[in-house]
Amino acid sequence: MGYPATGPQLKGLTRSVPTGLLGRGELDNFFVRYAVKDDRTRRNRIILRLLLYQALTLEELETLRPPPQLRAGKITIPETTTSTLRTLELRPFQILDLQEYILIICLEDRKDRTSVYR
């Protein structure tokens, strides 16, 4: 009598480990070189950093609201259909970027919207 697991046939796709990924230093260097030309590129850089450093999904980005814990260096990610509520630490440069984005860009946008209705 042989072993029951002799010669198993696995079904499905064979997946390989991704290669050629950027290291931490290369990612940091990328963000240093990322040119901020206007409000849109500033927003895009903030979003890219959240995607890479906090591993947020697009669904989580859509539910994100201005964080009340920003001064503490934390951001709360609301519960979605695929993830639970969680609080993540932010890096110091992310705190500054988010504060600038919230205070300057979002407030200017709000002023523009209110001035249209006056």
Secondary structure, 3 states (H helix, E strand, C coil): CCCCCCCCCCCCCCCCCCCCCCCHHHHHHHHHHCCCCCHHHHHHHHHHHHHHHCCCCHHHHHHCCCCCCHHHCEEEECCCCCCCCEEEECCHHHHHHHHHHHHHHHHHHHHHHHHHHC
